[in-house]
């Protein structure tokens, strides 16, 4: 029997262990792919603690070479493997990670990342960086996917970001901070101002179309004249205009197909929307403006700027901020009492989509119709995000219920019987 190796103190060394010339110790092994690995320690006791941790990871299927892999290394692998995303979605994920995760917890070894690290990171994003919950949500989406890949590739046993965003929202009551639609009164003030104000009147058509169709910003700015039929009164939504901000290729516009089949749809054209398209055409003819741009083979866009280029979402939101400011100033100057004054809240283009959905809901349209018009693949999105019940709607519905009770009461004379009937219905 071969004599087992010992260290200088006469202690028997296990297979793979050895003492180095400087008195420290190392342990060497090979992974199934044939690659050699080693760990070091100043003492045999510390070395065996590391070996024990290593064996524990092996037991749970964790890759032994994971100890030096950083989160950013897994992200680079995720970028190579990720498929099936729209290019603008992929670019958004890449931007979120590189901007916020890469310089922060991205530098940590993935094996050492704990749930508390993720929670601390999200809190820092909210407190120190002042990010909105929607931005943190986007960061979480890509970070969670990268950590899922780390689990799949056996670098870690579980995803430390599981439920982290949910806990953040609950702790800070972020769930109650929903994007609010304009009320019917606010919408009227907004459109009346655009109608009467010569400085902003040229913005009326595009905002009228948004309020009358619920189109996303990229869908309305990407509309071409061939996508609408003024005679049949229909709008074909079959693509979206996107703005890219590539690290290498710079900033430019592109055309994407809808993310889901539900996104490709035909929307009936309301009378005011039809008039808005006509007004836009007449304005361009008078101002001698025409489309001078072609994007991925698409041209003849409806809503263009004075240079003949497509409209940018940032430009539209800036215009909205100026409109809000001047409209509210006019209301303050003209109103005799603050009690009757209606001022515009701060809102963006996307709020106009929420506003359209709210008006549909208030009008009593079937939820499936609203889902189809908005282009939602999941009706839960329609119900949870776009259908906040307004005070006026609740009052109206209960007025109907009250009339129903009264009419039934005349016939049967029993309130208890009526309630049972309603519950059965």
Backbone torsions as a table, in degrees:
resi	resn	phi	psi	omega
1	UNK	NA	129.7	-177.0
2	UNK	-68.2	141.1	-179.9
3	UNK	-73.1	132.9	-177.4
4	UNK	-76.2	146.3	-177.4
5	UNK	-71.3	147.5	-180.0
6	UNK	-130.1	160.0	174.4
7	UNK	-88.3	-175.6	-175.8
8	UNK	-66.7	-19.6	178.2
9	UNK	-90.7	1.2	178.4
10	UNK	87.0	7.5	179.2
11	UNK	-81.2	136.4	-178.4
12	UNK	-70.9	131.1	179.5
13	UNK	-95.6	141.7	178.2
14	UNK	-78.1	167.5	178.0
15	UNK	-60.5	129.7	-180.0
16	UNK	95.4	-16.2	179.6
17	UNK	-88.9	149.1	174.6
18	UNK	-158.0	156.4	177.1
19	UNK	-104.2	133.8	-176.9
20	UNK	-87.5	170.1	-176.6
21	UNK	-61.4	-32.6	-178.8
22	UNK	-82.9	3.8	178.1
23	UNK	94.3	-10.8	177.7
24	UNK	-79.3	175.5	-175.1
25	UNK	-125.6	155.1	172.6
26	UNK	-141.1	159.1	177.0
27	UNK	-130.6	128.5	-176.4
28	UNK	-120.2	146.0	177.6
29	UNK	-156.9	168.1	178.0
30	UNK	-116.5	141.0	174.0
31	UNK	-87.8	163.7	-177.3
32	UNK	-53.4	-24.3	-179.8
33	UNK	-82.0	3.1	177.3
34	UNK	89.0	-2.6	-177.9
35	UNK	-80.5	142.5	-178.7
36	UNK	-91.0	143.6	179.6
37	UNK	-138.6	159.5	178.7
38	UNK	-154.2	153.8	174.7
39	UNK	-128.8	153.8	-174.9
40	UNK	-128.2	154.8	175.8
41	UNK	-156.7	154.8	-178.6
42	UNK	-73.7	-28.9	-179.2
43	UNK	-129.4	161.7	179.3
44	UNK	-66.4	-33.5	179.2
45	UNK	-64.1	-45.1	179.2
46	UNK	-66.5	-36.3	178.7
47	UNK	-62.4	-43.9	-177.4
48	UNK	-71.2	-26.1	172.3
49	UNK	-65.0	-41.0	177.5
50	UNK	-67.2	-38.1	177.5
51	UNK	-63.0	-40.5	-179.6
52	UNK	-63.4	-42.1	177.5
53	UNK	-64.0	-38.4	178.7
54	UNK	-63.4	-44.3	179.2
55	UNK	-66.0	-34.5	177.6
56	UNK	-63.0	-42.2	178.1
57	UNK	-65.7	-39.7	178.6
58	UNK	-61.1	-41.4	179.9
59	UNK	-58.5	-38.2	-178.9
60	UNK	-92.8	11.1	175.4
61	UNK	78.2	20.5	-179.8
62	UNK	-87.1	134.8	-179.3
63	UNK	-64.3	132.3	-175.9
64	UNK	-70.1	-19.8	179.1
65	UNK	-88.3	6.1	-175.7
66	UNK	-70.6	-15.5	-172.2
67	UNK	-61.8	-27.0	-177.8
68	UNK	-105.0	1.1	-176.9
69	UNK	-83.2	123.3	178.3
70	UNK	-88.7	160.2	177.9
71	UNK	-58.6	-37.8	179.2
72	UNK	-63.7	-30.5	176.7
73	UNK	-66.1	-40.5	178.3
74	UNK	-67.4	-36.1	177.9
75	UNK	-61.6	-41.9	178.1
76	UNK	-61.1	-37.5	176.3
77	UNK	-67.9	-40.9	179.0
78	UNK	-59.2	-41.1	-179.6
79	UNK	-62.2	-35.6	-179.1
80	UNK	-75.0	-29.7	-174.7
81	UNK	-94.4	-22.4	-173.6
82	UNK	-67.5	124.7	179.9
83	UNK	-135.6	160.6	173.9
84	UNK	86.8	2.0	177.7
85	UNK	-92.1	146.6	169.0
86	UNK	-61.9	145.8	-173.9
87	UNK	-60.7	-39.1	-179.7
88	UNK	-67.9	-33.0	176.4
89	UNK	-66.6	-44.8	178.8
90	UNK	-61.5	-43.7	179.5
91	UNK	-64.1	-35.8	177.8
92	UNK	-65.8	-43.8	177.1
93	UNK	-59.9	-46.2	-178.3
94	UNK	-61.8	-41.7	179.8
95	UNK	-64.3	-45.6	-178.6
96	UNK	-60.1	-43.6	-178.8
97	UNK	-67.0	-50.5	-175.7
98	UNK	-64.9	-35.0	-176.8
99	UNK	-75.4	-39.4	-171.1
100	UNK	-115.3	-41.8	-174.7
101	UNK	-83.5	-45.7	-172.4
102	UNK	-52.7	-48.7	-177.6
103	UNK	-80.2	-9.1	-176.5
104	UNK	-105.2	-106.8	-176.5
105	UNK	-72.8	-9.3	176.6
106	UNK	-62.0	-22.7	-179.2
107	UNK	-81.5	-10.5	-178.4
108	UNK	-78.4	151.1	173.3
109	UNK	-70.0	129.7	-171.9
110	UNK	-59.9	-31.7	-178.5
111	UNK	-66.6	-25.1	-175.9
112	UNK	-96.3	-3.4	-177.1
113	UNK	-74.5	126.6	-179.3
114	UNK	-112.3	167.1	178.1
115	UNK	-57.7	-38.1	-179.9
116	UNK	-64.2	-30.4	177.7
117	UNK	-66.5	-41.1	179.4
118	UNK	-66.5	-45.2	179.7
119	UNK	-62.8	-41.7	179.3
120	UNK	-63.7	-38.5	179.3
121	UNK	-64.5	-46.1	-179.9
122	UNK	-64.7	-41.0	177.9
123	UNK	-63.2	-38.3	178.0
124	UNK	-65.8	-39.4	177.8
125	UNK	-61.4	-38.4	-178.4
126	UNK	-77.9	-42.5	-173.7
127	UNK	-83.6	-53.2	-174.2
128	UNK	-84.7	-39.1	-179.6
129	UNK	-88.9	-16.3	177.7
130	UNK	68.2	30.0	-179.0
131	UNK	-76.3	146.3	176.3
132	UNK	-77.6	160.1	-176.5
133	UNK	-62.5	-30.8	179.0
134	UNK	-64.3	-38.0	178.7
135	UNK	-69.9	-43.4	177.7
136	UNK	-63.4	-34.9	176.2
137	UNK	-60.4	-43.1	178.3
138	UNK	-65.5	-39.1	177.5
139	UNK	-63.2	-44.0	-179.3
140	UNK	-61.2	-38.6	-178.0
141	UNK	-57.6	-48.4	-178.6
142	UNK	-76.1	-38.9	179.7
143	UNK	-62.3	-41.6	179.5
144	UNK	-63.3	-38.9	179.2
145	UNK	-66.5	-40.6	179.1
146	UNK	-64.2	-42.6	179.0
147	UNK	-70.2	-30.6	173.0
148	UNK	-61.7	-40.4	177.4
149	UNK	-64.1	-37.3	177.4
150	UNK	-62.7	-35.6	176.2
151	UNK	-68.8	-46.3	-179.3
152	UNK	-60.8	-37.2	-179.1
153	UNK	-89.5	9.9	171.2
154	UNK	65.6	34.0	172.1
155	UNK	-85.8	-32.0	178.2
156	UNK	-138.0	160.6	-176.3
157	UNK	-83.3	-36.0	-177.8
158	UNK	-143.2	162.0	-177.8
159	UNK	-84.5	112.6	-177.5
160	UNK	-69.7	-9.8	179.9
161	UNK	-93.9	0.1	177.7
162	UNK	-56.7	127.7	176.6
163	UNK	66.3	3.5	-178.1
164	UNK	-64.2	-41.3	-179.6
165	UNK	-69.4	-40.0	178.8
166	UNK	-60.4	-42.5	179.0
167	UNK	-64.8	-39.1	178.6
168	UNK	-62.3	-44.9	-179.5
169	UNK	-63.0	-43.1	-178.9
170	UNK	-66.9	-42.4	-177.7
171	UNK	-65.6	-31.7	-175.6
172	UNK	-108.7	7.2	-179.2
173	UNK	56.7	33.9	-179.9
174	UNK	-67.5	-25.3	-177.7
175	UNK	-63.1	-25.1	-178.2
176	UNK	-85.5	-8.5	-177.7
177	UNK	-89.4	67.5	-177.3
178	UNK	-88.2	153.7	177.0
179	UNK	-71.3	124.6	-174.4
180	UNK	-93.8	139.6	174.5
181	UNK	-80.7	158.5	173.6
182	UNK	-69.7	142.9	173.3
183	UNK	-72.9	167.9	178.9
184	UNK	-60.3	-38.4	179.5
185	UNK	-67.5	-44.0	179.5
186	UNK	-63.9	-39.2	178.3
187	UNK	-62.5	-41.8	179.4
188	UNK	-64.8	-42.7	178.8
189	UNK	-61.1	-43.5	-179.1
190	UNK	-61.0	-49.9	-176.5
191	UNK	-72.8	-34.4	177.0
192	UNK	-63.5	-39.5	179.5
193	UNK	-64.1	-44.1	179.3
194	UNK	-64.8	-34.4	-178.7
195	UNK	-68.6	-41.3	-172.2
196	UNK	-93.1	-22.8	-174.6
197	UNK	-88.3	117.2	-176.7
198	UNK	-65.1	-31.6	-178.0
199	UNK	-67.1	-35.4	-174.0
200	UNK	-110.7	1.6	-175.0
201	UNK	-59.2	-30.7	-178.0
202	UNK	-70.1	-14.0	176.1
203	UNK	-85.2	-12.4	-173.9
204	UNK	-59.2	-46.6	-175.7
205	UNK	-56.0	-47.6	-175.7
206	UNK	-68.1	-37.8	179.0
207	UNK	-75.1	-30.1	175.0
208	UNK	-64.9	-41.4	178.9
209	UNK	-66.1	-41.6	178.1
210	UNK	-60.8	-44.4	-178.5
211	UNK	-71.8	-19.6	-176.8
212	UNK	-106.2	2.4	-179.6
213	UNK	-133.6	-24.6	-175.8
214	UNK	72.9	17.8	179.8
215	UNK	-66.6	144.7	172.3
216	UNK	-67.5	159.9	-176.1
217	UNK	-58.8	-45.1	-179.7
218	UNK	-65.5	-27.6	179.0
219	UNK	-75.3	-41.2	-177.8
220	UNK	-75.5	-38.1	179.1
221	UNK	-72.7	-20.3	178.7
222	UNK	-90.8	-3.1	-179.4
223	UNK	-62.4	136.8	173.8
224	UNK	-111.9	162.1	-179.8
225	UNK	-62.0	-28.7	179.5
226	UNK	-75.4	-11.4	179.8
227	UNK	-84.5	-10.5	-179.6
228	UNK	-117.4	149.1	177.5
229	UNK	-126.1	102.5	-176.7
230	UNK	-69.2	-25.4	179.1
231	UNK	-78.3	-49.5	179.0
232	UNK	-78.7	-13.7	179.3
233	UNK	60.3	55.0	178.3
234	UNK	-133.9	153.2	176.4
235	UNK	-124.3	122.6	178.8
236	UNK	-95.1	119.0	178.1
237	UNK	-103.4	107.0	-174.5
238	UNK	-132.7	2.3	178.6
239	UNK	-162.9	171.3	177.5
240	UNK	-139.7	146.0	178.5
241	UNK	-90.2	128.6	-179.2
242	UNK	-123.4	153.2	179.1
243	UNK	-115.7	118.7	-177.5
244	UNK	-94.9	144.4	174.5
245	UNK	-129.1	75.0	-177.0
246	UNK	-79.9	145.3	177.9
247	UNK	-64.5	-40.5	-174.9
248	UNK	-94.8	-40.7	-171.9
249	UNK	-92.3	-4.4	178.8
250	UNK	82.1	-160.2	-177.0
251	UNK	-103.6	134.2	178.7
252	UNK	-165.2	163.8	178.4
253	UNK	-90.5	153.0	175.2
254	UNK	-148.1	167.8	178.9
255	UNK	-113.3	132.7	176.3
256	UNK	-123.1	150.1	170.8
257	UNK	-79.2	159.8	179.4
258	UNK	-57.4	148.9	-178.5
259	UNK	-63.7	-34.8	-178.6
260	UNK	-130.0	167.6	177.3
261	UNK	-62.1	-32.6	-179.2
262	UNK	-64.9	-25.5	-179.4
263	UNK	-69.9	-22.8	177.6
264	UNK	-91.9	112.8	-169.8
265	UNK	-154.2	168.9	174.6
266	UNK	-117.6	127.9	-176.4
267	UNK	-111.5	130.6	175.1
268	UNK	-63.9	145.4	-176.1
269	UNK	-99.2	116.8	176.2
270	UNK	-70.0	161.0	-178.3
271	UNK	-58.6	-44.7	-177.7
272	UNK	-68.7	-28.9	177.1
273	UNK	-70.4	-42.0	177.5
274	UNK	-60.2	-43.0	178.3
275	UNK	-64.3	-33.8	179.4
276	UNK	-65.5	-41.8	177.8
277	UNK	-63.1	-41.6	179.5
278	UNK	-64.8	-43.2	178.8
279	UNK	-61.4	-40.1	-179.7
280	UNK	-64.9	-41.7	179.6
281	UNK	-64.5	-43.3	-179.9
282	UNK	-66.3	-39.5	178.5
283	UNK	-61.0	-44.1	-178.7
284	UNK	-66.7	-35.8	178.6
285	UNK	-67.0	-43.0	-179.8
286	UNK	-67.2	-37.9	-178.1
287	UNK	-87.0	-0.7	-178.7
288	UNK	55.8	48.6	178.5
289	UNK	-111.0	137.0	176.7
290	UNK	-145.1	158.5	-178.2
291	UNK	-69.1	127.0	-178.2
292	UNK	-121.0	18.2	-175.6
293	UNK	-127.3	146.6	174.0
294	UNK	-125.9	126.5	-177.0
295	UNK	-123.5	113.7	-179.1
296	UNK	51.4	37.4	179.0
297	UNK	87.3	-4.2	179.6
298	UNK	-98.2	136.8	178.5
299	UNK	-150.2	-172.4	-179.1
300	UNK	59.3	45.2	179.3
301	UNK	-70.7	146.5	-176.0
302	UNK	-74.8	-52.2	-174.1
303	UNK	-98.7	107.7	-176.1
304	UNK	-129.0	162.7	177.0
305	UNK	-90.4	-175.9	-174.7
306	UNK	-68.3	-13.1	178.3
307	UNK	-96.0	1.4	179.2
308	UNK	84.6	11.2	178.5
309	UNK	-98.4	164.3	-179.1
310	UNK	-70.1	157.9	179.6
311	UNK	-78.3	145.3	178.6
312	UNK	-103.3	140.5	-179.7
313	UNK	-56.6	-39.6	178.7
314	UNK	-61.6	-37.9	178.7
315	UNK	-65.8	-41.4	179.7
316	UNK	-64.7	-42.0	179.7
317	UNK	-67.9	-34.4	175.8
318	UNK	-65.7	-40.2	177.7
319	UNK	-62.4	-40.1	178.8
320	UNK	-61.7	-40.4	-179.6
321	UNK	-63.7	-39.3	177.7
322	UNK	-68.2	-39.2	179.7
323	UNK	-64.4	-45.0	177.9
324	UNK	-57.7	-47.6	-178.1
325	UNK	-58.9	-51.4	-175.1
326	UNK	-73.9	-33.6	177.9
327	UNK	-65.3	-46.9	-179.8
328	UNK	-64.6	-38.0	177.4
329	UNK	-62.2	-40.5	178.6
330	UNK	-65.7	-41.3	179.9
331	UNK	-63.7	-40.7	179.9
332	UNK	-63.9	-41.0	-178.6
333	UNK	-71.1	-33.7	-175.2
334	UNK	-89.6	-28.4	-175.0
335	UNK	-71.4	136.2	-179.9
336	UNK	-82.8	-29.2	179.2
337	UNK	-138.9	145.1	180.0
338	UNK	-67.5	-24.7	-177.5
339	UNK	-63.0	-39.1	-177.3
340	UNK	-92.4	-1.0	-174.2
341	UNK	-80.7	132.8	176.0
342	UNK	-113.5	115.3	179.3
343	UNK	-106.7	148.0	179.1
344	UNK	-77.0	133.3	175.2
345	UNK	-78.3	170.9	175.4
346	UNK	-73.3	125.1	-179.9
347	UNK	-149.7	163.3	-179.3
348	UNK	-117.0	179.4	179.4
349	UNK	-57.4	-38.5	-175.6
350	UNK	-66.5	-25.8	177.5
351	UNK	-64.5	-28.6	178.2
352	UNK	-64.8	-32.2	175.5
353	UNK	-67.6	-43.0	175.8
354	UNK	-61.6	-39.6	-178.3
355	UNK	-64.2	-43.5	178.0
356	UNK	-60.1	-44.8	-179.2
357	UNK	-63.0	-38.2	178.9
358	UNK	-65.6	-40.9	177.8
359	UNK	-63.0	-39.3	177.5
360	UNK	-62.4	-41.8	-179.7
361	UNK	-65.6	-43.0	179.4
362	UNK	-64.8	-30.5	179.6
363	UNK	-78.3	-5.8	176.3
364	UNK	84.0	20.3	179.3
365	UNK	-67.6	148.9	177.9
366	UNK	-59.6	138.6	-176.3
367	UNK	-61.3	-34.5	178.8
368	UNK	-66.9	-34.3	176.8
369	UNK	-66.4	-44.1	179.0
370	UNK	-61.6	-42.6	178.8
371	UNK	-59.0	-44.7	-178.0
372	UNK	-66.5	-42.9	-178.6
373	UNK	-65.5	-39.5	-179.0
374	UNK	-78.6	-16.0	178.2
375	UNK	78.0	34.4	178.3
376	UNK	-89.7	131.4	176.4
377	UNK	-73.6	-30.1	-176.9
378	UNK	-117.4	124.3	-179.0
379	UNK	-65.7	-22.5	176.9
380	UNK	-60.8	-34.3	177.0
381	UNK	-63.1	-42.4	179.6
382	UNK	-62.5	-45.1	-174.9
383	UNK	-73.7	-39.0	-173.2
384	UNK	-83.7	-27.7	-173.0
385	UNK	-106.2	-41.8	-167.5
386	UNK	-103.8	1.3	-172.8
387	UNK	-123.3	47.8	172.5
388	UNK	-63.4	125.3	-177.0
389	UNK	-76.4	127.6	-179.9
390	UNK	-84.2	161.0	179.6
391	UNK	-60.4	-40.7	-179.5
392	UNK	-63.5	-38.5	-178.5
393	UNK	-68.3	-41.8	178.4
394	UNK	-61.5	-43.6	179.9
395	UNK	-61.5	-44.1	-179.2
396	UNK	-63.3	-44.1	-178.5
397	UNK	-64.7	-38.7	179.7
398	UNK	-73.3	-26.4	173.0
399	UNK	-63.9	-41.7	177.6
400	UNK	-62.7	-43.4	-180.0
401	UNK	-64.3	-38.5	-179.8
402	UNK	-64.5	-40.9	177.8
403	UNK	-64.9	-36.5	178.9
404	UNK	-63.9	-44.5	178.4
405	UNK	-58.8	-44.3	-177.7
406	UNK	-64.4	-42.6	-179.1
407	UNK	-66.1	-39.9	178.8
408	UNK	-69.8	-34.3	-178.4
409	UNK	-64.8	-34.9	178.2
410	UNK	-65.0	-33.7	-177.0
411	UNK	-82.4	-45.5	-173.0
412	UNK	-103.6	-27.1	177.7
413	UNK	73.7	10.8	-178.4
414	UNK	-130.1	114.8	178.8
415	UNK	-64.7	-37.8	-178.9
416	UNK	-63.4	-41.9	178.6
417	UNK	-63.8	-37.7	-179.2
418	UNK	-64.0	-44.6	-179.1
419	UNK	-61.5	-40.9	178.4
420	UNK	-61.9	-41.2	179.0
421	UNK	-61.8	-44.2	-179.5
422	UNK	-63.8	-42.7	-179.6
423	UNK	-62.6	-38.4	178.4
424	UNK	-66.5	-33.4	179.0
425	UNK	-67.7	NA	NA
